Structures are given as structure tokens and as C-alpha cells.
Amino acid sequence: MNHKGLSFGTPVANQAAVDPQILMREAPHSGEGMDRPLVRPPLWRRYLPHTVAGALAVGIGAWLLHAAGGRVYRTPIDRLTIATVTRGPFEDYVAVRGTAAPFTTQYLTADQGGVVKQVLVEDGTTVKAHQPLIVLSNAALQLQVASREADTASQVNALENTRLQLEEGRFKYQHDLLDIEHQIEKLKDDLARDKILLDGKAIAPSLYAQEQADYAYQLKVQQATIASRDAERQVREAQLAQLGRTLARVKENVAAANASLDALTIRAPMDGQLTALDAEVGQSKAAGAVLGQVDSLDRFKLTAEVDEFYLGRVARGQTALFTADGRDYQATIVKIYPQVANGTFRIDLHFANAAPRDIHVGQAIDMRLELGGAATATMLPNGPFYQDTGGRWVFVVSPDGRYATRRTVRLGRRNPDYVEVLEGLERGEKVIVSGYEAFQRVDRVEFEHSGRGG
């Protein structure tokens, strides 16, 4: 046999480690005069180890990526603001910017529509109460007033005629009753005289009976006349009362119409400054249109817009502090407007004492609105991150400072400088407090330090 590939000095153990296929290639079967061709293994046997190794590598890589924090974002560290969680006194306040406004504002409203006939003052003028400012004209209203005045005159004439008729009727009944009473007295005297004559049989009994019948008749006529007078008096008095009520209503209508005419002259409702004047000669103004306003000049208030985050924590009576003219002032919330617009709601404040000197309408004042007293708390410096996350999660920097991972937290009160930490962060931990616009969908932020190269 051919043993060229073996060494006689090789230990037996090493000989046993030689691949049998090599021995087979080097030792042909007996009876064969030449080498046989080698048989190659199947493809699946040759590539299976590589496939398993690749899959294993991918799996290990995915596991490592998950362990490293999932989706990763790399950014230069000098583009971030990183702050440390501390513990200390937390001051519960919010910074707001107030604007000086008139304490009282009354609007100039057109009670009656019309065309602007005259504008008697200019915008910005200081005016006195009841001073004429604008004159409107309304032809239809003037005709209506004239018609009502004519109706009033007609009603007055009817009332006077009824009174005259009542007086004439009263005079007639009085005259008739006087005549009847005179007849009764005369017949009474005749009966007394004729009774004597009848007893002396100086007159016929039929004559005396006729006189008695005439006397009785006159008594009945007297009673009927009195009843008729009283009935007619009641009717006339009822007519007078009705006409009186009608006349009163007509006079009220005329007074209202005259007031409407007077309302065409717009007057200052109080002493102050005329502002926002909106009236030009020839313009048509509808009833209810606002033509301007008069602002008080001697007293002021403050209005401010507050972030809607504090809507449930702002209450009437809370105090706002500010400095002006080198002096400290305070104002108190007197009204809260719950309507939210553009992420803010409005409050009105009154000065606790005297207002600053030389204050003017529209002046901006930075204030510190006190929401509560100071208390010891775990705090994180405030920053843009809060608006991006709503205070529900943050990126916490690793102890080695190489990356930051996403963590769920619970934050509480806020002031312009700090946010109160309720859960999820410990004192001394570092947190990214700059904006999270680029980090919304990542779990890990890796830092690139300047000067690292490539």
C-alpha cells in the first residue's frame, strides 16, 4: 500500500485523527489499477452551517438592538439641553403678562337705525356724561311720531267731546228734576188746600182725585228721571274712563316715539375717553349697531391670558404680584372667562390698592400669579419637552452619559422655572429638557460628542 502521506514517527493517537477519506484516497482497493473519482457532498449539507450561522447572527443583532432601547436616534450632544433632577422648595406660581384696560367701558349703541347726519366729536376726545356725540336721521321714524301725535290729538278731542256731552246731560237732568220737583211741590200744596175744600164740599171729589193722580204721576216721573240720570252717568263715566286709558296709552306711545327721536342723538353714557369711534357722515347704521365706546380715565383694571393648563387651578381671589415705577404692586383676580381660545383663557384683575402712576390703556405688565405656597418637592427644570410629551414621559440620560432612554413619568405642578416630579425620576438623575420634536418615535437617543471624528 502507498503510505507516502504518513510518518513513521507519528504517535498512534495522531494517526487515528487522520481523516479516513484521505486514507481512502491514498489507499486504492485491491484489484484496481488506478484512483476512483471523489463524490462531493449535497448542497444542503455544504450550506446549512452558513445559513444557521447567519440566522443566529441576525437574531443576536435584533436582541442586542432591543436590549439597547429599540429605535435609536443619534444627535450631537451640544444640540441638547440636559438638566438634573433636584429636591428643594417648589414655588407654585405662573408668569403671565397683563394688559392695562379701562376699569369701566360703556358702548355707544344705536337704539334706532338711521343715517349718520353729524359727528360732533373726534375719536380719542375726552367727553362728559350726556354730551351729544353723533346725530342720526330717520325719516320713517319722524313720520311715525307725527302720526302718533295726530292720533293723540284725535283721542283728546273725543275725550273732551264725551266730557262735554256728560256735562250737558247732567245739566239737562238737573233742569228736568227741578221742574218735576216744582210740580210736585205745587201739587202737594193744591192737595192740601183742596182737601179742606173737599171736606167742606166746596169742590167735586173727582177734581180732588185728579189732583191726587197728577201728584202720583209726578212722583213716578221724578223716580224715572233720577234712574235715567244715574244710568246715563254710569255710561258716560265708563266712556270717560275708557277714553282716559286710551289717551294715556297714546301719550305713552307718543312719549316713546319722541324718546326714539331723541335716541337718534347718541350721547356719552359717562365721563371718559371716546374710543373706537365708527361713524362717518352718510353711513347707514342699523338698530343695535355699536358706534364706539367710552372708557373710564380715572380707574383701570388688568386683563391677562393664562395657559389652559392652569384652568382648573386659577380661582377668584388669587393674587398677582408685579413691580412698576420701582414699587411693588398686587392685583386680585375678580373674573375668569372659561372659554379657551388658542390654548389660553382670560382673567380680569383689579388693583388691590392704588394703580401705578402714569399707567395707560394697553400698557403691558409682567406679573407673577400666585397659585399656592412654597413646598418641598422633587423638581425638574422646565423646558420645551413638556409641550411635546404633555409631561407623560422623558428621556433619562444613562449613568455613563453616552445615551438617554425613554421613561414614563408623572409630573405635577409647573412654574416658569421648574416642574414638580411625582413619579418616575430620582434626585440626581439627568434628563433631556429641550424639545422632543425629533424623538417622538424613538426609544433611545445616542449622543455624538464634538471632536469624535467621522
Residue pairs with C-beta under 8 A, 6 or more apart in sequence:
1 27
2 26
2 27
3 26
4 26
5 22
5 26
6 15
6 18
25 35
25 38
28 34
28 35
28 36
29 36
65 72
68 444
69 403
69 405
69 406
69 443
69 444
70 442
70 443
70 444
71 441
71 442
71 443
71 444
72 442
72 443
72 444
72 445
72 446
73 438
73 439
73 442
73 444
73 445
73 446
74 445
74 446
74 447
74 448
75 438
75 445
75 446
75 447
75 448
76 447
76 448
76 449
76 450
77 447
77 448
77 449
77 450
78 450
79 434
80 432
80 434
80 445
80 447
81 383
81 432
81 433
81 434
82 397
82 430
82 431
82 432
82 433
83 380
83 381
83 383
83 430
83 431
83 433
84 381
84 428
84 429
84 430
84 431
85 378
85 379
85 380
85 421
85 425
85 426
85 427
85 428
85 429
85 430
85 431
86 378
86 379
86 380
86 427
87 376
87 377
87 378
87 379
87 427
88 376
88 377
88 379
89 374
89 375
89 376
89 377
90 374
90 375
90 376
90 377
90 379
90 413
90 415
90 418
90 420
91 374
91 415
92 370
92 371
92 372
92 373
92 374
92 375
92 413
92 415
93 368
93 369
93 370
93 371
93 415
93 416
94 306
94 307
94 310
94 368
94 369
94 371
94 414
94 415
94 416
95 366
95 367
95 368
95 369
95 415
95 416
96 304
96 305
96 306
96 320
96 366
96 367
96 369
97 304
97 305
97 364
97 365
97 366
97 367
98 302
98 303
98 304
98 320
98 322
98 331
98 349
98 364
98 365
98 366
98 367
99 302
99 303
99 304
99 362
99 363
99 364
99 365
100 300
100 301
100 302
100 359
100 360
100 361
100 362
100 363
100 365
101 300
101 301
101 302
101 303
101 361
101 362
102 272
102 295
102 296
102 297
102 299
102 300
102 301
102 361
103 296
103 299
103 300
103 301
103 350
104 270
104 272
104 295
104 296
104 299
105 293
105 294
105 295
105 296
106 269
106 270
106 272
106 293
106 294
107 290
107 292
107 293
108 133
108 134
108 266
108 268
108 269
108 290
108 291
108 292
108 293
108 294
109 288
109 289
109 290
109 291
110 136
110 263
110 266
110 285
110 286
110 287
110 288
110 289
110 291
111 260
111 263
111 287
111 288
112 136
112 138
112 141
112 260
112 263
112 264
112 287
113 136
113 138
113 284
113 285
113 286
113 287
113 289
114 136
114 137
114 138
114 141
114 264
114 284
114 285
115 136
115 137
115 138
115 282
115 283
115 284
115 285
116 134
116 135
116 136
116 279
116 280
116 281
116 282
116 283
116 284
116 285
117 135
117 136
117 137
117 281
118 134
118 135
118 281
119 133
119 134
119 277
119 279
119 280
119 281
120 132
120 133
120 134
120 135
121 127
121 131
121 133
121 274
121 277
122 274
122 277
123 274
123 275
123 276
123 277
123 292
124 273
124 274
124 275
125 273
125 274
126 272
126 273
126 274
126 297
127 133
127 268
127 271
127 272
127 273
127 274
127 294
128 268
128 271
129 268
129 269
129 270
129 271
130 267
130 268
131 267
131 268
132 265
132 266
132 267
133 266
133 267
133 268
133 274
133 292
134 265
134 266
134 279
134 291
135 264
135 265
135 266
136 264
136 265
136 266
136 285
137 264
138 264
141 257
141 260
141 261
141 264
142 261
144 257
145 254
145 257
145 258
145 260
145 261
148 250
148 253
148 254
148 257
149 254
149 257
151 250
151 253
152 247
152 250
152 251
152 253
152 254
155 243
155 246
155 247
155 250
156 247
158 243
159 240
159 243
159 244
159 247
162 236
162 239
162 240
162 243
163 240
165 236
166 233
166 236
166 237
166 239
166 240
169 229
169 232
169 233
169 236
170 229
170 233
173 225
173 228
173 229
173 232
176 225
177 222
177 225
177 226
177 229
180 218
180 221
180 222
180 225
181 222
183 218
184 215
184 218
184 219
184 222
187 211
187 214
187 215
187 218
188 215
190 211
191 208
191 211
191 212
191 215
194 203
194 207
194 208
194 211
195 208
197 203
198 205
198 208
266 291
268 274
268 294
269 294
270 294
270 296
271 296
271 297
272 294
272 295
272 296
272 297
273 294
273 295
273 297
274 292
274 293
274 294
275 292
275 293
275 294
275 295
276 292
276 293
277 291
277 292
278 290
278 291
278 292
279 285
279 291
279 292
285 291
295 361
299 355
300 351
300 355
300 359
300 361
301 334
301 348
301 349
301 350
301 351
302 320
302 331
302 348
302 349
302 350
302 351
302 365
302 367
303 346
303 347
303 348
303 349
304 320
304 346
304 347
304 349
304 367
304 369
305 344
305 345
305 346
306 314
306 344
306 345
306 346
306 347
306 369
307 343
307 344
308 340
308 343
308 344
308 345
309 414
310 371
311 338
311 340
311 345
313 371
314 333
314 336
314 347
314 369
314 371
315 333
315 336
316 333
316 334
316 335
316 336
317 332
317 333
318 332
318 333
318 369
318 370
318 371
319 330
319 331
319 332
319 333
319 352
319 369
319 370
320 330
320 331
320 332
320 333
320 349
320 367
320 368
320 369
320 370
321 328
321 329
321 330
321 367
321 368
321 370
322 328
322 329
322 330
322 331
322 365
322 366
322 367
322 368
323 329
324 356
324 359
324 365
325 356
325 357
325 358
327 356
329 351
329 352
329 353
329 355
329 356
330 351
330 352
330 353
331 349
331 350
331 351
331 352
331 367
332 349
332 350
332 352
333 347
333 348
333 349
333 369
334 348
334 349
334 350
335 347
335 348
336 345
336 346
336 347
336 348
337 345
337 346
337 347
337 348
338 345
339 345
339 346
371 413
372 413
377 412
377 413
377 420
377 421
378 420
378 421
378 425
378 426
378 427
379 418
379 419
379 420
379 421
380 394
380 411
380 418
380 419
380 421
380 425
380 431
380 433
381 417
381 418
381 419
381 433
382 414
382 415
382 416
382 417
382 418
382 419
382 433
383 433
383 434
383 435
384 433
384 434
384 435
384 436
385 394
385 395
385 431
385 432
385 433
385 434
385 435
385 436
386 411
386 414
386 419
387 435
388 435
388 436
388 437
388 439
388 440
389 436
391 409
391 410
391 411
391 419
392 408
392 409
392 410
393 406
393 407
393 408
393 409
394 406
394 407
394 409
394 424
394 425
394 431
394 432
395 404
395 405
395 406
395 407
395 431
395 432
395 436
395 439
395 445
396 404
396 405
396 407
396 425
396 429
396 430
396 431
397 403
397 404
397 429
397 430
397 431
397 432
398 404
398 405
401 430
401 447
402 446
402 447
403 444
403 445
403 446
403 447
404 431
404 432
404 444
404 445
404 447
405 443
405 444
405 445
406 439
406 442
406 443
406 444
407 424
407 425
408 424
409 421
409 423
409 424
409 425
410 421
410 422
410 423
410 424
411 419
411 420
411 421
411 422
412 419
412 420
412 421
412 422
413 419
413 420
414 420
425 431
432 439
432 445
439 445
